Amino acid sequence: MQNASFLKAVLSKPASKTVQAEVGTRIDVRPVLIKQQTSYQFTHRIGTQERHENFTINSAAERILELVGGVFRDLSVHTTTEQLTVRFSRKGVGTTTRRTLTQADKKSAAKPVVKSHDKQRQYLIPDGTPVPFLIQTGIMSKQGHVVAKHYKKFRQINRYVEFIKDVVDQLPDDQHLHVVDFGCGKSYLTFATHYLLTQTMNRSVTMVGLDRRADVVSTCNQIVKELALQDITFEATDIADYKPSSKVNIAVSLHACDTATDDAIAVAVQWQADAILAVPCCQHELAALLPPSQLPVISEHGILHERFSSLATDAIRANLLENVGYNTRVMEFIDTEHTPKNLLIRGIRRTSSQRDSPDRQYWRHFKAFSKQLALPPLRLQKKLEEYGLLTAEQAENE
Ligand SMILES: C[S@@+](CC[C@H](N)C(=O)[O-])C[C@H]1O[C@@H](n2cnc3c(N)ncnc32)[C@H](O)[C@@H]1O
């Protein structure tokens, strides 16, 4: 692609429905001017949405070579003098045709326009820069490009690290950060957090990923070894059994199953963690306890009963966090198109002076809500009571 004559390239004919849904039905590549430099912008068309990525000329060429054939079957490249078309059959056999533009074509062809486009979305973990854990997990190529079929995961990771950065920005900026990830599983997000904190934010950290599954823990420790990562370890343990070696600043629980989220929140509150981030997963506790007669308009439909129970559980979790000294927000974690498990409960521990004059309205609201639904105590409440963090005294103060 010569800068002077390149007009555009189009990748089309996605090789599968997955490509269509995650990478797009087509990608248009065109030169754009960003900060006075020519970049090559890839516009992915996914349903009614567009997603943009920018590359240098060499990376753009590499990216096109990665995508053509296996991901998109057709490529056309338009320059001011000719049009090149490459078509791949299902069997992966490519046919190239080249057409020199006539004078008439040239007259009607667009001039090579380099559009100024400085407002691109910048990911905290960018596409185009090799990130060892993403290469190791197959999300990026060795050259640092996100593998097309993993783009969804890549965006999720970036969305997630934005939440982490937002929390870290609210904590003292000179402090060593001890981060515990409960139910870390394959740990994409644990490694992403470690990368963000150590490489992007240049912070000193101790990170621990916990999971009761010894096999996933062993795989994660193997990755740590292979990548020679510092200050990150994984331990096979149940959430409730882990004893941290020092003060925990950030406690994370992502998609931990059912009431494991409650166990993680309760333990983190007990440790007085500065920040708690919880993305709940499947929730069955309240659905089983909520008498259908209590809210028949909802409960006569199974799916509504389930969803209402999940929402009510998360509302109670957020409320209880407020009750035990955390400023709490419930936010959309990632787009609902990716997963229905998309609520993030974020608690930031109030300062000691704020904690000295707690806002009693949260407890009143909690009691009223529990009464309305005729609820027995749920797991988080029971755990907080067991740890002496929610006391009868609190109720008496009403
Ligand atoms: C759905 S995976 C989520 C993995 C990862 N956090 C993520 O979001 O990609 C849930 C993980 O939580 C772990 N888990 C569930 N309950 C747990 C408990 N009580 N103690 C430790 N790990 C638990 C499971 O073994 C599983 O690996």
The ligand as an ORCA input file, in Angstrom:
! r2SCAN-3c Opt
* xyz 0 1
  C     -17.592    -18.303     36.267
  S     -15.978    -18.438     36.880
  C     -15.447    -16.763     36.729
  C     -13.987    -16.626     36.477
  C     -13.440    -15.209     36.359
  N     -13.581    -14.461     37.586
  C     -14.101    -14.462     35.232
  O     -14.954    -13.601     35.462
  O     -13.760    -14.727     34.069
  C     -16.278    -18.611     38.616
  C     -15.082    -19.148     39.353
  O     -15.332    -19.016     40.745
  C     -14.824    -20.134     41.426
  N     -15.531    -20.238     42.709
  C     -16.863    -20.354     42.914
  N     -17.141    -20.405     44.232
  C     -15.949    -20.315     44.875
  C     -15.570    -20.325     46.250
  N     -16.495    -20.402     47.222
  N     -14.255    -20.221     46.548
  C     -13.322    -20.133     45.572
  N     -13.623    -20.122     44.249
  C     -14.909    -20.213     43.910
  C     -15.107    -21.282     40.463
  O     -14.259    -22.399     40.695
  C     -14.866    -20.628     39.100
  O     -13.549    -20.836     38.643
*
